């Protein structure tokens, strides 16, 4: 099940041209997002039980195949710093928000 606030999908296209997809799925999604404006993502984990952001989930699926790949993200206007660092740290060469 997906986040009540926003559905985010990250697709990493590896050098092998395969697609590795991650989403911001929640184990216990709420009908209304419990986060207040300006709050961090702690409630995503504690209340909604979101395992990770879409970018991290895509990296888990891709594994070593993320290196040299391109990440395409839908559903947000920017990525958080932790996700940017994770993508580039895994060797993703380019990040595009659609």
C-alpha positions as CSV (number, residue, x, y, z in Angstrom):
1,X,0.0,0.0,0.0
2,X,1.2,3.5,-0.7
3,X,1.7,6.7,1.3
4,X,-1.5,8.8,1.9
5,X,0.4,12.0,1.1
6,X,2.2,11.2,-2.0
7,X,3.0,8.2,-4.2
8,X,6.6,8.2,-5.2
9,X,8.3,5.8,-7.7
10,X,12.0,5.6,-8.4
11,X,13.1,3.7,-11.5
12,X,16.8,3.0,-11.9
13,X,17.8,2.1,-15.5
14,X,21.0,0.0,-15.2
15,X,23.8,-0.3,-17.7
16,X,22.2,-3.6,-18.6
17,X,19.0,-1.6,-19.6
18,X,17.0,-3.4,-17.0
19,X,14.5,-1.4,-14.9
20,X,14.7,-1.6,-11.1
21,X,11.7,0.0,-9.4
22,X,11.1,1.1,-5.9
23,X,8.1,2.8,-4.3
24,X,7.3,4.5,-0.9
25,X,5.0,1.7,0.2
26,X,3.7,1.6,3.7
27,X,2.9,-1.5,5.8
28,X,0.2,0.5,7.7
29,X,-0.9,3.3,5.4
30,X,-3.2,6.0,6.9
31,X,-6.1,7.7,5.1
32,X,-4.6,11.1,6.0
33,X,-0.9,11.7,6.4
34,X,0.0,12.1,10.1
35,X,2.9,14.5,9.4
36,X,2.4,18.1,10.1
37,X,3.9,20.7,7.8
38,X,7.6,21.1,8.4
39,X,8.0,17.7,10.2
40,X,10.6,15.2,9.2
41,X,9.9,11.6,8.1
42,X,9.9,9.9,11.5
43,X,6.1,9.4,11.4
44,X,6.5,7.7,8.1
45,X,8.4,5.0,9.9
46,X,6.7,4.8,13.2
47,X,3.0,5.2,12.2
48,X,2.8,4.2,8.6
49,X,5.7,1.7,8.8
50,X,7.2,2.9,5.6
51,X,10.4,0.8,5.1
52,X,12.2,3.4,3.1
53,X,11.9,6.1,0.5
54,X,11.3,5.0,-3.1
55,X,14.9,5.8,-4.0
56,X,16.3,3.4,-1.3
57,X,13.9,0.7,-2.3
58,X,15.0,0.9,-5.9
59,X,18.6,0.7,-4.9
60,X,17.8,-2.5,-2.9
61,X,16.2,-4.0,-6.0
62,X,19.0,-2.9,-8.3
63,X,21.9,-3.9,-6.0
64,X,25.2,-3.6,-7.9
65,X,23.3,-3.0,-11.1
66,X,22.7,0.6,-10.0
67,X,26.3,1.5,-10.6
68,X,26.5,3.6,-13.8
69,X,22.7,3.8,-14.0
70,X,20.2,6.6,-14.2
71,X,17.4,7.2,-11.7
72,X,14.1,8.6,-12.7
73,X,11.8,9.8,-9.9
74,X,8.1,10.5,-10.1
75,X,5.8,12.0,-7.6
76,X,8.1,14.5,-5.9
77,X,9.8,17.8,-6.8
78,X,13.1,17.0,-5.0
79,X,14.8,14.2,-3.3
80,X,16.0,14.3,0.3
81,X,19.7,14.6,1.0
82,X,20.0,11.1,2.4
83,X,18.5,9.6,-0.8
84,X,20.7,11.8,-3.1
85,X,23.8,10.6,-1.2
86,X,22.6,7.0,-1.3
87,X,22.0,7.1,-5.1
88,X,25.3,8.8,-5.9
89,X,27.1,6.7,-3.4
90,X,25.8,3.6,-5.2
91,X,27.2,4.9,-8.4
92,X,24.1,6.2,-10.1
93,X,25.4,8.7,-12.6
94,X,22.3,10.9,-13.2
95,X,19.1,11.7,-11.3
96,X,16.1,13.1,-13.1
97,X,12.8,14.1,-11.4
98,X,9.9,13.8,-13.7
